[in-house]
Amino acid sequence: MGNALALLVPMPEPWTAVDVGAGTGVSTIALARACAGSSVVAVEPEKPLREALASRLAQDGSVGPRVTIAASLVDVAITQPVGCLFARNVLHLLSAFDREALLREILKLDIRGPIVLSVDERKYKGAEGGERLIDARVIGESRYERWFAWESVNHGQIDCTNTFRVFVGDRLAREVSFRATRYESALASSLDILAAHGFVHSQNLGVDFVSVRR
Ligand SMILES: C[S@@+](CC[C@H](N)C(=O)[O-])C[C@H]1O[C@@H](n2cnc3c(N)ncnc32)[C@H](O)[C@@H]1O
C-alpha cells in the first residue's frame, strides 16, 4: 500500500491529505507516510474505531501529531486544498445511496491531487446460501472451524456470514457468527459519479488501487 501511494505526486506542504473511512488507522498511517510533512484528516464514523485509531496514532511520533481525527467530513473544517484523498476498503461496504452521499461530500472538497480508491470487488466462490469450510485446525483436544456463507439479496447487495465453531471431541462447544454486508459494482458506480465531476482515470497503482484526478 505504501509503495502504491508513494507513486503519487509529492504534495506541497500546505496541502492536506484525507483518509475517508480510516478504521483503526492502517490506511491513515500509510497515507501520512506517503505524504510526509502534510497534515492529514482521518474520517471514521464509528466511535470505538476512532478511539483505537487515536491510540495507534499516539504511539507513532512521526505521524500522530499530523493527524486530525473526525467523525465525518461535515464535522471537520478542511481549510487547505486537499492534495490526496484516500478511501481504502470503504466504498463496497456502502449501499448505492450511502456511497453516493459520501462521494457527494467528498466532491465538495477542494481536491487538487488524486483520489485513490481501493474497492474489494471479489466474486464469491461456492454455492450461494451453502456454508463452506474455510479453515480448520486442531489445538489440543479442540477443533476450531471457520465457515463462510454468502447470499445475494438485491441491488447487488451480498450478505456474508462467517461462523466460528469450536468442537471438543464430537461436541459443539461454542459457535459465533458475524454478518457483514457488501455491495457489488461499487468501483464502477463510484468512478461514474467522479467522472461526472471531472475526475478521470489517472493510473492503476498495483492491482488494488485506482487513482482518478481532474
Ligand atoms: C474495512 S474498514 C477500512 C479501514 C481502513 N481504510 C483500512 O484500509 O484499514 C471500512 C471503514 O469505513 C468506515 N465507514 C463506513 N461508512 C462510512 C462513511 N459513510 N464515511 C466514512 N467512513 C465510513 C467504517 O466505519 C470502517 O471503519
The ligand as a Gaussian input file, in Angstrom:
#p B3LYP/6-31G(d) Opt

LIG

0 1
 C      -12.961000      -2.052000       6.121000
 S      -12.767000      -0.568000       7.010000
 C      -11.335000       0.117000       6.209000
 C      -10.454000       0.833000       7.190000
 C       -9.187000       1.456000       6.597000
 N       -9.477000       2.346000       5.482000
 C       -8.187000       0.422000       6.169000
 O       -7.934000       0.320000       4.973000
 O       -7.675000      -0.301000       7.030000
 C      -14.068000       0.484000       6.416000
 C      -14.305000       1.697000       7.301000
 O      -15.178000       2.630000       6.653000
 C      -15.965000       3.229000       7.650000
 N      -17.168000       3.859000       7.059000
 C      -18.373000       3.307000       6.847000
 N      -19.205000       4.218000       6.311000
 C      -18.509000       5.363000       6.164000
 C      -18.826000       6.668000       5.682000
 N      -20.042000       6.978000       5.221000
 N      -17.868000       7.619000       5.721000
 C      -16.638000       7.319000       6.162000
 N      -16.275000       6.100000       6.629000
 C      -17.210000       5.137000       6.639000
 C      -16.279000       2.083000       8.582000
 O      -16.694000       2.528000       9.854000
 C      -14.953000       1.332000       8.613000
 O      -14.141000       1.742000       9.660000

